[in-house]
Amino acid sequence: MANRTQKWPENKIGKYYVDTTCIDCDLCRQTAPANFARNSEKGYTYVVKQPQTPEEESCCGQAKTECPTDSIGDDGVD
């Protein structure tokens, strides 16, 4: 389970975030490309945009469910 006290500072403020357990597997970026981006210099993913449509919300939820390291949380602060 993701820990919001360990989330990457680049995460856009809001419900979803990625924490420091991310292994940069690319799954969330494929599932919700509008919402997740890669820090290529340091090798991890973060939330670049909070979901704004039902489709984006669904994709972010799917990415969270499928994350192999449970690095995506949905209990962030708005």
VENZI-V456291 format. One record per pair of residues at least 6 apart in sequence whose ideal C-beta (glycine too) atoms are under 6 Angstrom apart, sorted by the first residue. I is the first residue (numbers start at 0). J is the second residue. D is the distance in whole Angstrom. If there is no record, write none. Layout:
i:I j:J d:D
i:I j:J d:D
This chain:
i:0 j:69 d:5
i:1 j:18 d:5
i:1 j:69 d:6
i:1 j:70 d:6
i:1 j:71 d:6
i:1 j:72 d:3
i:2 j:18 d:5
i:3 j:72 d:6
i:3 j:75 d:6
i:5 j:18 d:4
i:5 j:19 d:5
i:6 j:16 d:4
i:6 j:18 d:5
i:7 j:17 d:6
i:7 j:45 d:5
i:9 j:45 d:4
i:10 j:16 d:4
i:10 j:45 d:5
i:10 j:46 d:5
i:11 j:46 d:5
i:11 j:48 d:6
i:11 j:49 d:5
i:13 j:49 d:4
i:13 j:75 d:6
i:13 j:77 d:6
i:14 j:73 d:5
i:14 j:75 d:5
i:15 j:46 d:5
i:15 j:59 d:5
i:15 j:73 d:5
i:16 j:46 d:6
i:16 j:72 d:5
i:16 j:75 d:5
i:17 j:44 d:5
i:17 j:45 d:5
i:17 j:70 d:5
i:17 j:71 d:6
i:18 j:70 d:5
i:20 j:68 d:5
i:20 j:70 d:5
i:21 j:43 d:4
i:21 j:44 d:5
i:21 j:70 d:4
i:22 j:68 d:6
i:23 j:42 d:5
i:23 j:43 d:5
i:23 j:44 d:6
i:26 j:65 d:6
i:27 j:35 d:4
i:27 j:44 d:6
i:27 j:62 d:4
i:28 j:35 d:5
i:30 j:58 d:6
i:30 j:61 d:5
i:30 j:62 d:4
i:31 j:58 d:4
i:31 j:59 d:5
i:31 j:62 d:5
i:34 j:48 d:5
i:34 j:50 d:6
i:34 j:55 d:6
i:34 j:59 d:5
i:35 j:44 d:5
i:36 j:47 d:4
i:37 j:44 d:5
i:50 j:56 d:4
i:50 j:59 d:5
i:62 j:71 d:6
i:63 j:71 d:4
i:63 j:73 d:6
